Amino acid sequence: MFLGHFALAFAAKKAAPSASLGMLFLAAQLADLAWPLLVLAGIERVEIRPGITALTPLDFVHYPYSHSLVALVAWALALAAGYALLARGGRRAAIIIALLVASHWLLDVLMHRPDMPIALGDGAKLGLDLWNSIPASVALELASLGIGVAVYSRLTRARDATGRWSLIALVAFLLVIYAGVVFGPPPPSPQAVAWSGVAMWLLVAWGAWVDRHREVAR
């Protein structure tokens, strides 16, 4: 899943209004932000196999440290503890951040073929394989993003023109990226996939920038 993780982060602003949208993006996408770094380091591995699913040609061969349930629970606790300690955003916001990190595994299980690890070893893996239906995958991703952005937009209001147009541009950019994933050609190499994944850190900064120019509506 791609848009769904961002959708959940947008919607989570209602449960944790004190948390920056950038922080919520970081939590919801922590697995996908850590994964390309681990691939580039040779710790995790992905291969390109066109046809392995209807939507994506990526074969996630080995990624327990970024995407297993055990790892994500540990990452969730660590990020929430760090947020509570450094940002002092309150226990409620820390809990929401932990839940966002862990939610990544559940949403990915829905979309992936059975390659989502539970533990760090080579044990059981789960996946409901929704990626093998392009219409169902696209409908779910777009609907979830629409709901998430609607919740965020109703909860917050722009302080200035930047707050209005930066949000519109962010949503448009997410849609363009997703269209490239669905309709574009297979990536040329696993390294290209990983480097494009590293660029997703810019979306965390973009989310924080949007949020600084918006405020919770009273």
Sequence and secondary structure as in RCSB ss.txt:
>XXXX:A:sequence
MFLGHFALAFAAKKAAPSASLGMLFLAAQLADLAWPLLVLAGIERVEIRPGITALTPLDFVHYPYSHSLVALVAW
ALALAAGYALLARGGRRAAIIIALLVASHWLLDVLMHRPDMPIALGDGAKLGLDLWNSIPASVALELASLGIGVA
VYSRLTRARDATGRWSLIALVAFLLVIYAGVVFGPPPPSPQAVAWSGVAMWLLVAWGAWVDRHREVAR
>XXXX:A:secstr
  HHHHHHHHHHTTT TTS HHHHHHHHTHHHHHHHHHHHTTSSEEEE TTSSSS  EEEEE HHHHSHHHHHHH
HHHHHHHIIIII   HHHHHHHHHHHHHHHHHHHHHS S EESSSSS  EE   GGG HHHHHHHHHHHHHHHHH
HHHHHEEESSHHHHHHHHHHHHHHHHHHHHHHHS   S HHHHHHHHHTTHHHHHHHHHHHHTEEE  
